[in-house]
Amino acid sequence: MKVAVDARSVYQEPTLRGVGQSLVGLYRALSRSRPAWTFELYFQTPNGTNPLADRPNVVPCRIDRPGDRFDAWQHLWLPLAARLSGAALLHAHGAVSPRQPLTPLVTTVHDLTPLEFWPNDPRVRAWGRNVARGAYRARRVLVCSEHTGNEVTRVFGVPPRKIEVVRWGPNEAVRKVTDAEVLAGTVARYGVEPGYLFLMHFGMALPRKNTRRVFRAWAALPESLRQEARLLVVGLEGDSRTEFGKLASELAITGSVRLHGYAPADDIPALLSAAAGLVYVPLSEGFGLPILDAFVCDCPVIASRVTSIPEVAGDAALLIDPTDESALTGAMRQVLTEPPTREELRARGRRRRTLFSWDACAEQVAGVFEKLA
C-alpha cells in the first residue's frame, strides 16, 4: 500500500515542534512495522533536513510551485499529486486538509487551542473552518487524547464513531544521560553553576504556555532557596527573550533565572537528565510530549491538571491548577527541597512511560489505514 502524507511540519518548518515530532515518531514506527508499504511525504519548500532519511520506504516528495495564492499548494497540488501517485490514502497529519481530497482522507487533529484562545482572529476562524471541513470529509479523524476527541465532537459535531484516539510515544532520540562529564558540560553551557539544583521550563510568549506565571511562582519562593537553585528557561527567541528578561528584572529574580533560545534537540536529554524537575504547566494542550521525554530521562515533573495533560502524566507528576501561582510555588519548593519526592516521581515516571510507545501507536494507525484502504 502507498500512503501520501502532508509533511510540511517536518520538511518546511525551521524548528521541529510537536506536530512535526509526532509525524516523525509515527512514520519511523510505521515504516518499520509495514516495510512493504511506501510512504510519500509531501512538502513545498525544503528546510534542508530529513529526519527520516534512514527509512528506505519513506520518500520525501517536493511539489515545487511558485507562489501559493489561495493556498493552491494545499487545495490543488497536494491532492492532485496524491491521486496521480496511486496512493490508497492521504493523511493530513497537521489537521488542515484539501477542500477536495481526491483520495480517501485521514486527518489528525492535535488540539483546538487556537479556537479557545483566539476565537475572534480571522486567521484562526479560517483555520477552524478548514479543520472542521477536513474532519467531516475524512474517513477517520485521529486524535492524540480523549480530551481532543471530545473537543472535536463538541465544537464541530463530528460523531465519536469517526474518531480514533492514538496516543503518541516519547521521542525515540531521547535517552537518559548518565555520563557525568556530558551532564556537567551541557548544564554549564546553559549557565547553571556546578552543584546547583535547577528546574527546567520550555518557555514561550504565548499566554497558554503560562511562562509568566512560572516566573511569578519562582519569584515567590524564599530568597534563600532561590540563592541555592536555578530556573532554566529555554525556547525564548528575539522579542520574547527580551520581554522575559525585563520581567525577571522587575521580579528581582535575574540572578537565579537562566534564559536561552531554542535548545538543540541533542541537548534536551542531558538537560532533562540533570534537572531536579520539569515545570510543564500550560493552560491547554493536545497531548504533552515533553512529559514523556522527562519520564524517559528520570526527570520529576510538575504539570497542569487540565485538558489532556492528566491523560499523559497520570499519577507520575505533581498535578496543579496552572492558574494557581501559590500551588505552583509550592510544587517547585517541594521538588527542590524533598529528595524523597523526587525519587518517588522518578519511580512513577518509569512505570508510566511504559504505557506509551510509537510502535503501539503505529500498529493502531496501520489498522485504521488497512480498514479504510
C-alpha positions, 0 to 999 in steps of 0.5 A: 500500500502507498500512503501520501502524507502532508509533511510540511511540519517536518520538511518546511518548518525551521524548528521541529515542534510537536506536530512535526515530532509526532509525524516523525515518531509515527512514520519511523514506527510505521515504516518499520512495522509495514516495510512493504508499504511506501510512504510519500511525504509531501512538502513545498519548500525544503528546510534542508533536513530529513529526519527520516532519511534512514527509512528506505520506504519513506520518500520525501516528495517536493511539489515545487510551485511558485507562489501559493495564492489561495493556498493552491499548494494545499487545495490543488497540488497536494491532492492532485499529486496524491491521486496521480501517485496511486496512493490508497490514502492521504493523511493530513497529519497537521489537521488542515486538509484539501477542500477536495481530497481526491483520495480517501482522507485521514486527518489528525487533529492535535488540539483546538487551542487556537479556537479557545484562545483566539476565537475572534482572529480571522486567521484562526476562524479560517483555520477552524473552518478548514479543520472542521471541513477536513474532519467531516470529509475524512474517513477517520479523524485521529486524535492524540487524547480523549480530551481532543476527541471530545473537543472535536465532537463538541465544537464541530459535531463530528460523531465519536464513531469517526474518531480514533484516539492514538496516543503518541510515544516519547521521542525515540532520540531521547535517552537518559544521560548518565555520563557525568562529564556530558551532564556537567558540560551541557548544564554549564553551557546553559549557565547553571553553576556546578552543584546547583539544583535547577528546574527546567521550563520550555518557555514561550510568549504565548499566554497558554504556555503560562511562562509568566506565571512560572516566573511569578511562582519562582519569584515567590519562593524564599530568597534563600532557596532561590540563592541555592537553585536555578530556573532554566528557561529555554525556547525564548527567541528575539522579542520574547527573550527580551520581554522575559528578561525585563520581567525577571528584572522587575521580579528581582529574580535575574540572578537565579533565572537562566534564559536561552533560545531554542535548545538543540534537540541533542541537548534536551536529554542531558538537560532533562537528565540533570534537572531536579524537575520539569515545570510543564504547566500550560493552560491547554494542550493536545497531548504533552510530549515533553512529559514523556521525554522527562519520564524517559530521562528520570526527570520529576515533573510538575504539570497542569491538571487540565485538558489532556495533560492528566491523560499523559502524566497520570499519577507520575507528576505533581498535578496543579491548577496552572492558574494557581501561582501559590500551588505552583510555588509550592510544587517547585519548593517541594521538588527542590527541597524533598529528595524523597519526592523526587525519587518517588516521581522518578519511580512513577515516571518509569512505570508510566512511560511504559504505557506509551510507545510509537510502535503501539501507536503505529500498529493502531494507525496501520489498522485504521489505514488497512480498514479504510484502504 
